[in-house]
């Protein structure tokens, strides 16, 4: 079974960070995600998605974001229900965040400095070299100059060395037998 949700949107309010009786941090927030189409008035509508994030990731997310922050999240959709004080059954659908990425520098949202922070959640989710939003994971960096070329030379000097399609003025000899179709 597959249950994955990947969303990009803006926080509608600051993260509501609380702690369980056992001391685990839990953050609740709502993400406004624009729809890809416009309505009859040529305006974009948004969906407001309830999200929950746990443990150290919740603390980091609350510390590095605020109302209006552009974020990307990855997680799973969860439904739960409870009985409220009036005795009515209440159903809740939310995204349990497993990974997140901050998609704009701090300076763009009024704070000093830049930030490329992304953090996986603490629930043993598989982790690769990149997060689902294409940025290198925390602590990893891509080689300068692209394709891992000689990093001691200026980019202008090794641009043709890294370009696998550069022919350096020579003609390319391809026969019909070399084509896969």
Phi, psi and omega in degrees: 000146180241131176219087181232139175229128176234119186229148172232127181190190181245144177291134179277342178201170176297154180294133176272097184264124178226173179232138177286165177303332178277357176098003179281133178282141176220130180243135176245139177204166178242133181251124176271117183243118180293142173282158185278350182240167179254158179275190183295336179270011181062034178245147177275132174264165180230151171258142181249108188257123176283136183226153175224141180226145189241160169058221185297325178299323179296317179296315179297315181299317180294324182287328187256000180232166175204177180307129179093352180295137176273120183225157170245137179230154174227138179186205181232151178274134182229140173243144177211167178215158178206168179257125182278183185294337178273003179083011180268144177280125180247129179254136182234131173243130183210164175262124174272111187284129177250329176220151174215160176219138174273124191257009174215150179292156178304323182298332180289339181250017173100356178260162180279149174084173179247167183207123175242039186283134168220146184219134173281157176284172185265025188249035175061029176290146179297141182232134178247197180281342179230155174274172185291356182257009172090352180273150177299144178293161184304129177092348179256148177218146179279149179293145177289151177087355176072148177053019177068030180292182180297112186276357179273347180264150175298153184301325182294328183284331185249017183295321179284332179293327182270351182269108183289349182256001179287133182252000177051037177085356180267148177282153180258125182261110178234124177266165178299334179290338181279344183277140183280359182231000000 
